[in-house]
Amino acid sequence: MKRWIFIDQFRGFAIFSMILVNVCNELPTSPYWLKHHDYGFTFADYVAPVFIFIVGFGYRLSITKELSNKPKNEVRKKFIRRYSILTFLGFIYGHFDFKVAVWDALTDIGIAGLLMYPAMKHSGMLILLLGFIYVGVYQIIFSFTSYGQWLMRHSIDGGPLGPLSWAFILACGAYYATLFEKILPTKTHSLIKDTNNSFTNKLLFKWFILGTLLTMIGYLLAHSPFTEINIPFTQRGMTISYSIFSAGLCGLSIVIFYVANEIINIKIPFINTMGKNPLILYFIQAILIFLSLSLLPDFIKNSQYFHYILAMGILTACYVVAKTLEKRSIYIKV
């Protein structure tokens, strides 16, 4: 069995970009596009959705494969355990600061995974519908209660209710996987390349159209020329416009990766390596960022190009760890 390259490359791109953004977001001299802002949409705001989107994609493929050869109860326990552990690791990562710090990628992935589990083994439309329900409920609470104002002043990434909105992005990744399953062998769902170009072309067309529609819907919710609706992009607020727009961009991105990796046969080896141990790299980069910002003097941290130097240093360190683990066939998962 040969693994699909685009999945590994997309996952590796997500963790590489997340480390880059996490470093640069902490330094004052970093360019606008590598930092998070209360409102708007930059490359930094695109990265976390990419990570959660590919988690959703893999989630669906994994649960389908597991259900094909294991009892339902065993599969349920496995995935509930997996996403519960990720949630708890997110609490540790955020040092149990339930007001702000824990609401980061790990916690959001963990809770979103638990929220989406009831639909994950069913049809793609049910998965997408549940995702829309979650993000719709979140937006109603954000807009029509004091939660939105509190969140924008005191928390990040949607705060305690943010996983409702992140769940939509995860659901979109899972929905894309349900379309992808149609070009896999129906009995085993093994990741074996399909040689039928007509199926592949239909898949890419559906992915592209859906990604375009989601991007347009998200944009119009924020900048509609036809109505008074104006729900601004904000990753801090995790508004519905941001979630739908970013999910659409992720959908378009996976089309690019599929074409580049599977059709044109372009592959960046170090990206593959970065994507094979994302959990351990996520904690290592956090430790390295903390030590760097704590130990280095301000005049170095405020120098013009230091953000690039530090980012490349931490990325290199993470790559060395990832490559060492890869050579020893060590893959740390939950």
Phi, psi and omega in degrees: 000134180249128182288151175284123185294322188297331179292313179295320181293319180293319178295318178296320176300320181297312183288323176301311182293323180295319178296315179303312182291319180299324177290306187293330181295339183270353187246136187292335184270359181295147179293158184306319188287347179255014180233151174278145177228157183302322180226154181107186183214116178238178176303323179301325181280349179273335192290310181300317175301323177301315182297314183287326177299312182288333172297315178298321178300310180292326179304309181296314181298319182294314184291326177294316179296317181296319182292340181285342183219011179224156178297148182301318181298320179294319179294316180301313180299320182298313185282326174297318178297314182302310185282337172291319178296317178300321178298314180294321176297325175296322176297318178296315180303321180268019181039044174056030173271091187282357175275320185229292201294330184287343185275062180243188189304315185298312180297317181296319177296315182300309183289320178299321177297321177292320180297323184273350184304317183304331182258348193297333181266003182257197186291158179299323181295322178293320177300312182295319179299314180297321177299317178295321179299314181300311183290328177293316177299317180300315183294323177299314179296317181298317188274329190247009172231180179282359183300317182300315179295318178298315183300312184294339179268328195236348186222191182220160169050037178091350178063207184300332179264357182305323180304336175299321180281319177298329180299330178295317180295318176298320179296322178295319176300318179294322179296318176301323179294326178295326175289321179295326181301336183291343177258007176262155175303130188291336184276320187250337185056027178291150180279070180250137184298139177264137182258002181273103185296331181295319177295317180297315180297320177296319179300310182297323179296314179296316178302314183295314181297315180296317178299319179295316180298314180297318179298316180294317180298313179300318180295317181293328176296332180265331187220050183286125176277354187255336182229177177271004178295128177210091179253101190295152172294129172201116175290325176302317181272345181051044180294161183297326178297317179296314184295316181290316180299313182292324177297321177297317177298321177297319179297319177292325180295320182291333173296314179299315180295320179298312181297314182295315187275320188263333183257309180278341178069039173269132181218133176254105189303318185292334177294318176304315181298317181297331185273357186270343177223058185298326184294311181292323179294326180297319179285322180297315181296325179294318179295316181294321177296314180300313181296318181297313182288333181279325189263332184279142179290158184298324184295333175283314181297332182267001180290157195300316186248015185296328181300321179290319180297313180294318180299315180294324178296314181290321176297320178296316179299317179295322179295318179300316178298314182297319181292321178298315179295321180296316180299328180266007180056040177256118180232113186269112181228169175242000000 
